[in-house]
């Protein structure tokens, strides 16, 4: 009987904690949309964060995008060759990269690198009371720390996605050229023959949503860090895990919406 009461209490506490956390997250998002339009605007900090998110991620994005295009092309060739459809390879690769791989790979890399950095940085500032000190010195820490970082990820992830797509297509072209001696112009003409404006627009919308998710989750986890250095590690880890989970959920929803427009 005592064990049953303890179990029920534990489950009830977990459920209450989940809904409290959900309410806090919703309030955090609403506060962002309220603060983003109010002056003063921290343009210098936004540009600095764009540099941190974009330029500092460029090498990793380049390497990952190139390998993605190269490996996907190499893996797809045998299957198409069995049906005598190797000439469809450029179109298949372009559809896969532009519709799904470029936004998703970019978002996952950004979640791992940028999301963890934001969670750890803000978490460290929270547990060392630097955020409280900013409030005392008449600086709005939410606007300076959160709004600037969320705007930076929302702006830079779509740009990184476009770059990832270009690098992945270059990797695919090199593989096709090596095996079929296809020219650069012929490859890209065949690749973009099946790509529509809806595909490009949907990928950009995905990237904007993913960038916002990475920024807001990292800032929320960092802003609510506790328990000293252990809390900093937890906020960085949970920023990555939760961001990736939400990215996959958003991918499913956006794909369903996009497919409804295609039909």
Backbone as numpy.savetxt, mean C-alpha at the origin, in Angstrom:
# Nx Ny Nz CAx CAy CAz Cx Cy Cz
-17.67 -24.40 36.61 -18.51 -23.19 36.61 -17.64 -21.93 36.61
-16.59 -21.95 37.45 -15.67 -20.82 37.51 -14.93 -20.64 36.19
-14.53 -21.78 35.59 -13.83 -21.74 34.31 -14.72 -21.14 33.22
-16.01 -21.51 33.22 -16.94 -21.01 32.21 -17.12 -19.50 32.35
-17.25 -19.02 33.60 -17.40 -17.57 33.82 -16.15 -16.82 33.39
-14.98 -17.39 33.67 -13.72 -16.75 33.28 -13.61 -16.68 31.76
-14.01 -17.77 31.09 -13.95 -17.79 29.63 -14.91 -16.78 29.03
-16.13 -16.72 29.56 -17.11 -15.75 29.07 -16.64 -14.32 29.28
-16.03 -14.09 30.45 -15.52 -12.74 30.73 -14.40 -12.37 29.76
-13.52 -13.35 29.47 -12.40 -13.11 28.55 -12.92 -12.79 27.14
-13.91 -13.58 26.68 -14.48 -13.35 25.34 -15.18 -11.99 25.28
-15.95 -11.68 26.35 -16.65 -10.39 26.39 -15.67 -9.22 26.37
-14.56 -9.38 27.10 -13.54 -8.32 27.14 -12.90 -8.13 25.78
-12.64 -9.22 25.07 -12.04 -9.15 23.74 -12.98 -8.47 22.75
-14.27 -8.83 22.82 -15.25 -8.24 21.91 -15.40 -6.75 22.19
-15.49 -6.39 23.47 -15.58 -4.97 23.83 -14.35 -4.21 23.36
-13.17 -4.81 23.53 -11.93 -4.17 23.10 -11.88 -3.96 21.60
-12.42 -4.94 20.85 -12.45 -4.83 19.38 -13.30 -3.65 18.94
-14.49 -3.53 19.52 -15.40 -2.45 19.10 -14.90 -1.08 19.59
-14.25 -1.04 20.74 -13.65 0.22 21.21 -12.53 0.64 20.26
-11.70 -0.32 19.87 -10.60 -0.03 18.95 -11.14 0.41 17.58
-12.22 -0.23 17.15 -12.84 0.14 15.87 -13.39 1.56 15.91
-14.01 1.92 17.02 -14.54 3.27 17.19 -13.40 4.31 17.22
-12.31 3.98 17.91 -11.16 4.88 17.96 -10.55 5.08 16.57
-10.49 3.99 15.80 -9.93 4.08 14.45 -10.82 4.95 13.56
-12.14 4.79 13.70 -13.07 5.61 12.91 -12.94 7.09 13.28
-12.83 7.37 14.57 -12.64 8.75 15.01 -11.32 9.32 14.48
-10.30 8.48 14.42 -8.99 8.89 13.91 -9.08 9.27 12.44
-9.79 8.45 11.65 -9.95 8.73 10.21 -10.77 10.00 10.01
-11.86 10.16 10.77 -12.69 11.36 10.64 -11.90 12.61 11.03
-11.06 12.48 12.04 -10.24 13.63 12.43 -9.26 14.00 11.32
-8.73 13.01 10.62 -7.83 13.30 9.51 -8.52 14.14 8.45
-9.73 13.72 8.05 -10.46 14.46 7.00 -10.86 15.86 7.48
-11.00 16.04 8.78 -11.31 17.37 9.30 -10.07 18.25 9.31
-8.93 17.67 9.67 -7.70 18.45 9.79 -7.05 18.75 8.44
-7.27 17.89 7.45 -6.54 18.03 6.19 -6.91 19.31 5.45
-8.11 19.83 5.67 -8.57 21.03 4.96 -8.39 22.31 5.77
-7.94 22.18 7.02 -7.79 23.35 7.89 -6.36 23.87 7.84
-6.18 25.21 7.72 -4.83 25.76 7.80 -4.34 25.69 9.25
-3.03 25.78 9.48 -1.95 25.95 8.49 -1.61 24.63 7.80
-1.06 24.74 6.59 -0.71 23.57 5.81 0.80 23.31 5.90
1.16 22.13 6.28 2.57 21.79 6.50 3.20 21.29 5.20
3.41 22.23 4.24 3.90 21.83 2.92 5.33 21.26 2.99
6.18 21.86 3.81 7.57 21.38 3.91 7.62 19.95 4.44
6.82 19.68 5.44 6.80 18.34 6.02 6.20 17.33 5.04
5.19 17.75 4.29 4.59 16.85 3.28 5.62 16.49 2.22
6.37 17.49 1.74 7.39 17.23 0.72 8.49 16.33 1.28
8.88 16.56 2.52 9.90 15.71 3.14 9.42 14.27 3.27
8.16 14.09 3.64 7.61 12.75 3.75 7.46 12.09 2.37
7.12 12.88 1.36 7.05 12.33 -0.01 8.42 11.81 -0.44
9.46 12.54 -0.07 10.83 12.09 -0.37 11.13 10.78 0.36
10.73 10.71 1.63 10.98 9.50 2.42 10.22 8.30 1.85
8.97 8.53 1.46 8.13 7.43 0.96 8.54 7.04 -0.45
8.77 8.03 -1.31 9.01 7.76 -2.72 10.44 7.41 -3.04
11.34 8.36 -2.87 12.73 8.17 -3.29 13.41 7.07 -2.51
13.17 7.01 -1.20 13.84 6.01 -0.37 13.34 4.58 -0.66
12.19 4.46 -1.32 11.66 3.13 -1.67 12.00 2.73 -3.10
12.67 3.61 -3.83 12.83 3.42 -5.28 13.65 2.18 -5.63
14.75 1.96 -4.92 15.60 0.81 -5.25 14.86 -0.51 -5.04
14.19 -0.63 -3.90 13.45 -1.86 -3.59 12.31 -2.07 -4.58
11.61 -0.99 -4.94 10.52 -1.08 -5.90 11.04 -1.48 -7.28
12.17 -0.91 -7.68 12.77 -1.23 -8.98 13.12 -2.72 -9.06
13.80 -3.21 -8.05 14.22 -4.61 -8.03 13.01 -5.55 -8.02
12.04 -5.26 -7.19 10.86 -6.12 -7.07 10.03 -6.10 -8.35
9.82 -4.91 -8.93 9.04 -4.80 -10.15 9.69 -5.52 -11.31
10.99 -5.35 -11.48 11.70 -6.00 -12.58 11.62 -7.52 -12.47
11.86 -8.03 -11.26 11.82 -9.49 -11.06 10.40 -10.01 -11.27
9.39 -9.24 -10.83 7.99 -9.66 -11.01 7.66 -9.84 -12.49
8.00 -8.85 -13.32 7.73 -8.95 -14.75 8.49 -10.08 -15.41
9.76 -10.23 -15.03 10.61 -11.27 -15.63 10.11 -12.67 -15.28
9.83 -12.89 -13.99 9.42 -14.22 -13.54 8.03 -14.57 -14.05
7.10 -13.60 -14.03 5.75 -13.89 -14.51 5.76 -14.28 -15.99
6.57 -13.60 -16.78 6.68 -13.92 -18.21 7.28 -15.30 -18.42
8.33 -15.58 -17.66 8.99 -16.88 -17.78 8.06 -18.02 -17.39
7.24 -17.81 -16.36 6.33 -18.86 -15.90 5.13 -19.03 -16.84
4.73 -17.95 -17.51 3.54 -18.01 -18.37 3.83 -18.61 -19.74
5.07 -18.51 -20.21 5.40 -18.96 -21.57 5.09 -20.44 -21.81
5.51 -21.38 -20.94 5.25 -22.79 -21.24 3.76 -23.11 -21.40
2.92 -22.52 -20.57 1.48 -22.80 -20.65 0.90 -22.31 -21.96
1.29 -21.11 -22.39 0.77 -20.57 -23.66 1.35 -21.33 -24.85
2.60 -21.75 -24.75 3.23 -22.47 -25.86 2.56 -23.82 -26.12
2.03 -24.45 -25.07 1.33 -25.73 -25.24 0.12 -25.60 -26.15
-0.52 -24.42 -26.13 -1.70 -24.19 -26.97 -1.37 -23.38 -28.23
-0.08 -23.19 -28.48 0.32 -22.44 -29.65 -0.06 -20.98 -29.58
-0.11 -20.43 -28.38 -0.57 -19.05 -28.19 0.53 -18.19 -27.58
1.79 -18.47 -27.92 2.90 -17.70 -27.36 2.85 -16.24 -27.79
2.19 -15.96 -28.93 2.09 -14.57 -29.40 1.19 -13.73 -28.49
0.38 -14.38 -27.66 -0.49 -13.65 -26.73 0.24 -13.23 -25.46
1.50 -13.65 -25.32 2.23 -13.42 -24.08 2.33 -11.93 -23.71
2.67 -11.02 -24.64 2.73 -9.60 -24.25 1.40 -9.07 -23.70
0.28 -9.45 -24.34 -1.02 -8.99 -23.87 -1.35 -9.56 -22.49
-1.05 -10.83 -22.29 -1.31 -11.47 -21.00 -0.51 -10.81 -19.89
0.76 -10.56 -20.16 1.63 -9.95 -19.16 1.15 -8.53 -18.83
0.80 -7.75 -19.85 0.34 -6.38 -19.63 -0.94 -6.34 -18.81
-1.88 -7.22 -19.13 -3.14 -7.27 -18.39 -2.88 -7.63 -16.92
-2.04 -8.64 -16.70 -1.76 -9.07 -15.33 -1.04 -7.99 -14.53
-0.05 -7.36 -15.15 0.75 -6.35 -14.44 -0.07 -5.10 -14.17
-0.73 -4.58 -15.17 -1.43 -3.29 -15.01 -2.68 -3.44 -14.16
-3.42 -4.52 -14.35 -4.66 -4.69 -13.59 -4.41 -5.08 -12.14
-3.41 -5.91 -11.88 -3.29 -6.48 -10.53 -1.90 -6.39 -9.92
-0.88 -6.86 -10.64 0.42 -7.03 -10.01 1.08 -5.71 -9.61
1.06 -4.72 -10.49 1.74 -3.45 -10.18 1.15 -2.77 -8.94
-0.18 -2.59 -8.85 -0.72 -1.97 -7.63 -0.48 -2.81 -6.38
-0.67 -4.13 -6.51 -0.58 -4.99 -5.33 0.86 -5.12 -4.83
1.80 -5.35 -5.75 3.20 -5.48 -5.35 3.70 -4.18 -4.73
3.36 -3.05 -5.35 3.78 -1.75 -4.82 3.22 -1.53 -3.42
1.94 -1.83 -3.24 1.30 -1.63 -1.93 1.92 -2.52 -0.86
2.19 -3.76 -1.19 2.76 -4.68 -0.20 4.19 -4.28 0.18
4.97 -3.84 -0.81 6.32 -3.37 -0.51 6.25 -2.11 0.36
5.36 -1.19 0.00 5.21 0.05 0.77 4.71 -0.24 2.18
3.79 -1.20 2.32 3.29 -1.55 3.65 4.42 -2.09 4.52
5.28 -2.92 3.93 6.38 -3.49 4.70 7.44 -2.47 5.06
7.77 -1.58 4.13 8.85 -0.62 4.37 8.35 0.67 5.01
7.37 1.30 4.37 6.90 2.60 4.82 6.00 2.47 6.05
5.05 1.52 6.01 4.12 1.35 7.12 4.82 1.05 8.42
5.82 0.17 8.37 6.56 -0.16 9.60 7.36 1.04 10.10
7.93 1.82 9.17 8.69 3.01 9.57 7.80 4.03 10.27
6.61 4.26 9.70 5.68 5.22 10.29 5.24 4.75 11.68
4.86 3.47 11.78 4.42 2.93 13.07 5.51 3.02 14.13
6.75 2.68 13.74 7.84 2.71 14.70 8.21 4.15 15.08
8.24 5.05 14.09 8.63 6.44 14.36 7.64 7.14 15.28
6.35 7.05 14.93 5.34 7.70 15.76 5.19 7.00 17.11
5.33 5.67 17.11 5.28 4.94 18.37 6.39 5.35 19.31
7.58 5.53 18.77 8.71 5.98 19.59 8.46 7.39 20.14
7.90 8.26 19.30 7.58 9.62 19.75 6.50 9.62 20.82
5.57 8.66 20.70 4.48 8.59 21.68 4.98 8.13 23.04
5.76 7.06 23.06 6.19 6.51 24.35 7.24 7.39 25.03
7.97 8.20 24.27 8.94 9.13 24.86 8.33 10.51 25.11
7.01 10.62 24.94 6.23 11.83 25.25 6.61 13.04 24.39
7.19 12.79 23.21 7.49 13.89 22.30 6.21 14.49 21.72
5.20 13.64 21.50 3.92 14.14 20.98 3.25 15.05 22.01
3.30 14.67 23.28 2.75 15.52 24.34 3.49 16.85 24.42
4.81 16.81 24.21 5.60 18.04 24.24 5.21 18.97 23.09
4.88 18.39 21.93 4.45 19.21 20.80 3.13 19.92 21.12
2.23 19.22 21.79 0.95 19.83 22.16 1.15 20.99 23.14
2.09 20.82 24.06 2.37 21.88 25.04 2.97 23.11 24.35
3.78 22.87 23.30 4.43 23.99 22.60 3.55 24.59 21.51
2.25 24.38 21.59 1.26 24.98 20.67 1.42 24.52 19.23
1.94 23.32 19.03 2.01 22.71 17.70 0.97 21.60 17.64
0.24 21.55 16.54 -0.76 20.50 16.37 -0.06 19.23 15.90
0.20 18.27 16.79 0.96 17.07 16.39 0.21 16.21 15.39
-1.11 16.21 15.46 -1.87 15.40 14.52 -1.67 15.91 13.09
-1.74 17.21 12.92 -1.59 17.79 11.59 -0.16 17.64 11.08
0.81 17.89 11.97 2.21 17.83 11.56 2.68 16.40 11.30
2.27 15.46 12.14 2.76 14.10 12.05 1.88 13.18 11.21
0.57 13.26 11.43 -0.34 12.31 10.79 -0.76 12.77 9.39
-1.27 13.99 9.29 -1.78 14.47 8.00 -0.68 14.46 6.94
0.51 14.91 7.30 1.61 14.96 6.33 1.99 13.56 5.84
2.03 12.59 6.73 2.43 11.23 6.35 1.35 10.53 5.53
0.11 10.72 5.90 -0.98 10.08 5.15 -1.08 10.68 3.74
-0.94 11.99 3.63 -0.95 12.62 2.31 0.23 12.15 1.46
1.39 11.98 2.09 2.57 11.53 1.36 2.37 10.12 0.81
1.87 9.21 1.62 1.64 7.84 1.13 0.54 7.81 0.08
-0.50 8.63 0.26 -1.60 8.65 -0.71 -1.14 9.19 -2.07
-0.21 10.13 -2.05 0.29 10.71 -3.31 1.38 9.85 -3.95
2.25 9.28 -3.15 3.43 8.61 -3.69 3.20 7.17 -4.11
2.30 6.46 -3.45 2.06 5.06 -3.84 1.54 4.95 -5.28
0.60 5.82 -5.75 0.23 5.76 -7.18 1.40 6.03 -8.12
2.28 6.96 -7.76 3.45 7.23 -8.59 4.39 6.02 -8.62
4.59 5.42 -7.46 5.43 4.22 -7.40 4.79 3.07 -8.17
3.46 3.00 -8.15 2.76 1.96 -8.91 3.03 2.10 -10.40
2.94 3.32 -10.92 3.22 3.56 -12.35 4.65 3.16 -12.68
5.57 3.50 -11.79 6.98 3.14 -12.01 7.16 1.62 -11.95
6.51 0.97 -11.00 6.59 -0.49 -10.89 6.08 -1.16 -12.15
4.94 -0.67 -12.67 4.39 -1.23 -13.91 5.34 -1.09 -15.07
5.99 0.09 -15.19 6.93 0.32 -16.29 8.14 -0.61 -16.18
8.68 -0.74 -14.96 9.85 -1.60 -14.76 9.49 -3.07 -14.97
8.30 -3.48 -14.51 7.86 -4.87 -14.71 7.67 -5.18 -16.19
7.11 -4.23 -16.93 6.96 -4.43 -18.38 8.32 -4.50 -19.07
9.28 -3.75 -18.59 10.63 -3.82 -19.15 11.25 -5.19 -18.90
11.06 -5.72 -17.68 11.55 -7.06 -17.40 10.87 -8.10 -18.27
9.57 -7.95 -18.51 8.84 -8.87 -19.38 9.36 -8.78 -20.82
9.61 -7.55 -21.29 10.11 -7.37 -22.66 11.46 -8.05 -22.85
12.36 -7.90 -21.87 13.68 -8.51 -22.00 13.59 -10.03 -22.11
12.67 -10.62 -21.36 12.49 -12.07 -21.44 11.92 -12.49 -22.79
10.92 -11.74 -23.27 10.31 -12.05 -24.57 11.32 -11.83 -25.70
12.06 -10.75 -25.61 13.06 -10.45 -26.65 14.14 -11.52 -26.69
14.52 -12.03 -25.53 15.56 -13.05 -25.47 15.11 -14.35 -26.13
13.83 -14.68 -26.01 13.33 -15.95 -26.52 12.74 -15.85 -27.92
12.04 -14.76 -28.24 11.39 -14.63 -29.54 11.99 -13.55 -30.43
12.97 -12.79 -29.91 13.58 -11.68 -30.65 12.55 -10.65 -31.09
11.55 -10.42 -30.25 10.51 -9.42 -30.53 11.07 -8.03 -30.33
10.75 -7.12 -31.24 11.26 -5.75 -31.11 10.53 -5.01 -30.00
11.12 -3.92 -29.54 10.56 -3.11 -28.46 9.19 -2.57 -28.85
9.08 -2.02 -30.07 7.82 -1.43 -30.53 6.74 -2.49 -30.68
7.09 -3.63 -31.26 6.11 -4.72 -31.47 5.59 -5.26 -30.14
6.50 -5.39 -29.18 6.10 -5.91 -27.88 5.08 -4.99 -27.21
5.36 -3.70 -27.16 4.48 -2.79 -26.45 3.18 -2.50 -27.22
3.22 -2.61 -28.55 1.98 -2.50 -29.31 1.06 -3.67 -29.00
1.62 -4.87 -28.96 0.82 -6.06 -28.63 0.38 -6.03 -27.17
1.25 -5.51 -26.28 0.94 -5.50 -24.86 -0.25 -4.60 -24.55
-0.26 -3.39 -25.12 -1.29 -2.41 -24.77 -2.51 -2.49 -25.69
-2.54 -3.48 -26.56 -3.69 -3.64 -27.45 -4.95 -3.99 -26.67
-4.79 -4.73 -25.56 -5.95 -5.17 -24.78 -6.16 -4.35 -23.51
-5.36 -3.31 -23.32 -5.47 -2.48 -22.12 -6.40 -1.30 -22.41
-7.38 -1.11 -21.55 -8.34 -0.02 -21.72 -8.08 1.09 -20.69
-8.75 2.20 -20.87 -8.65 3.30 -19.92 -9.17 2.87 -18.56
-10.19 2.01 -18.53 -10.74 1.52 -17.27 -9.69 0.77 -16.46
-8.83 -0.02 -17.13 -7.78 -0.75 -16.43 -6.81 0.20 -15.74
-6.39 1.22 -16.47 -5.43 2.19 -15.91 -6.08 2.99 -14.78
-7.31 3.44 -15.00 -8.01 4.23 -13.99 -8.24 3.41 -12.72
-8.64 2.14 -12.88 -8.88 1.28 -11.72 -7.59 1.04 -10.93
-6.47 0.88 -11.63 -5.20 0.69 -10.94 -4.78 1.93 -10.17
-5.03 3.10 -10.73 -4.72 4.34 -10.02 -5.58 4.51 -8.78
-6.88 4.19 -8.92 -7.78 4.27 -7.76 -7.33 3.29 -6.68
-6.97 2.07 -7.08 -6.46 1.09 -6.12 -5.26 1.65 -5.36
-4.33 2.24 -6.11 -3.10 2.73 -5.50 -3.36 3.86 -4.52
-4.30 4.74 -4.86 -4.66 5.83 -3.94 -5.25 5.25 -2.65
-6.15 4.29 -2.79 -6.76 3.65 -1.61 -5.71 2.92 -0.78
-4.82 2.17 -1.46 -3.77 1.44 -0.74 -2.84 2.41 -0.01
-2.46 3.50 -0.69 -1.57 4.48 -0.05 -2.20 5.10 1.17
-3.47 5.46 1.07 -4.18 6.02 2.23 -4.24 5.01 3.36
-4.51 3.76 3.04 -4.60 2.72 4.05 -3.28 2.53 4.78
-2.19 2.48 4.03 -0.87 2.29 4.63 -0.54 3.45 5.58
-0.81 4.67 5.12 -0.50 5.84 5.94 -1.36 5.93 7.19
-2.66 5.74 7.04 -3.55 5.93 8.19 -3.38 4.81 9.21
-3.12 3.59 8.76 -2.92 2.48 9.70 -1.61 2.67 10.47
-0.53 3.02 9.74 0.75 3.24 10.41 0.68 4.37 11.43
0.01 5.47 11.06 -0.12 6.60 11.99 -0.99 6.24 13.19
-2.08 5.53 12.95 -2.98 5.16 14.05 -2.27 4.26 15.06
-1.57 3.26 14.54 -0.87 2.33 15.44 0.25 3.04 16.20
0.96 3.93 15.52 2.03 4.67 16.19 1.49 5.64 17.21
0.39 6.32 16.88 -0.19 7.32 17.77 -0.77 6.70 19.04
-1.11 5.41 18.97 -1.71 4.74 20.12 -0.77 3.69 20.73
0.53 3.87 20.50 1.51 2.94 21.09 1.61 3.17 22.60
1.95 2.11 23.31 2.11 2.19 24.77 3.10 1.12 25.22
3.37 1.09 26.52 4.24 0.07 27.13 5.69 0.16 26.65
6.18 1.36 26.47 7.61 1.57 26.20 8.09 1.01 24.88
9.33 0.52 24.88 9.93 0.03 23.63 9.20 -1.20 23.08
8.63 -2.00 23.96 7.84 -3.16 23.50 6.64 -2.70 22.69
6.02 -1.61 23.10 4.88 -1.07 22.36 5.28 -0.53 21.00
6.49 0.01 20.88 6.98 0.51 19.59 7.10 -0.64 18.60
7.68 -1.75 19.05 7.80 -2.92 18.19 6.45 -3.47 17.77
5.51 -3.49 18.72 4.17 -3.99 18.41 3.46 -3.08 17.42
3.61 -1.77 17.57 2.95 -0.84 16.65 3.51 -0.96 15.25
4.83 -1.16 15.12 5.44 -1.34 13.79 4.96 -2.63 13.16
4.93 -3.71 13.95 4.51 -5.01 13.42 3.04 -5.00 13.04
2.18 -4.47 13.91 0.74 -4.46 13.62 0.41 -3.53 12.47
1.22 -2.48 12.25 1.01 -1.59 11.10 1.15 -2.36 9.80
2.18 -3.20 9.72 2.42 -3.99 8.50 1.33 -5.04 8.31
1.04 -5.79 9.36 0.06 -6.89 9.25 -1.33 -6.37 8.90
-1.78 -5.35 9.62 -3.12 -4.82 9.38 -3.22 -4.14 8.02
-2.17 -3.43 7.61 -2.17 -2.79 6.30 -2.29 -3.83 5.19
-1.51 -4.89 5.28 -1.56 -5.94 4.24 -2.93 -6.62 4.21
-3.49 -6.88 5.39 -4.82 -7.50 5.43 -5.87 -6.60 4.77
-5.85 -5.32 5.10 -6.83 -4.38 4.51 -6.60 -4.21 3.02
-5.34 -4.26 2.58 -5.05 -4.14 1.14 -5.69 -5.29 0.38
-5.60 -6.51 0.89 -6.22 -7.65 0.21 -7.74 -7.55 0.21
-8.31 -7.07 1.31 -9.76 -6.87 1.36 -10.19 -5.82 0.34
-9.46 -4.71 0.28 -9.78 -3.65 -0.68 -9.58 -4.12 -2.11
-8.59 -4.97 -2.33 -8.37 -5.53 -3.67 -9.59 -6.30 -4.15
-10.13 -7.13 -3.27 -11.32 -7.92 -3.62 -12.50 -7.00 -3.95
-12.73 -5.99 -3.11 -13.87 -5.09 -3.32 -13.73 -4.28 -4.61
-12.53 -3.74 -4.85 -12.33 -2.90 -6.04 -12.41 -3.74 -7.31
-11.89 -4.96 -7.26 -12.00 -5.85 -8.44 -13.46 -6.15 -8.76
-14.26 -6.39 -7.73 -15.68 -6.66 -7.95 -16.38 -5.45 -8.57
-16.07 -4.26 -8.07 -16.68 -3.05 -8.60 -16.24 -2.81 -10.05
-14.95 -2.98 -10.32 -14.42 -2.78 -11.67 -15.02 -3.77 -12.66
-15.14 -5.03 -12.25 -15.72 -6.04 -13.14 -17.18 -5.75 -13.45
-17.90 -5.13 -12.52 -19.29 -4.77 -12.79 -19.37 -3.70 -13.89
-18.37 -2.82 -13.99 -18.34 -1.82 -15.05 -17.97 -2.46 -16.39
-17.13 -3.51 -16.36 -16.73 -4.16 -17.61 -17.90 -4.90 -18.24
-18.75 -5.48 -17.42 -19.88 -6.21 -17.94 -21.02 -5.25 -18.31
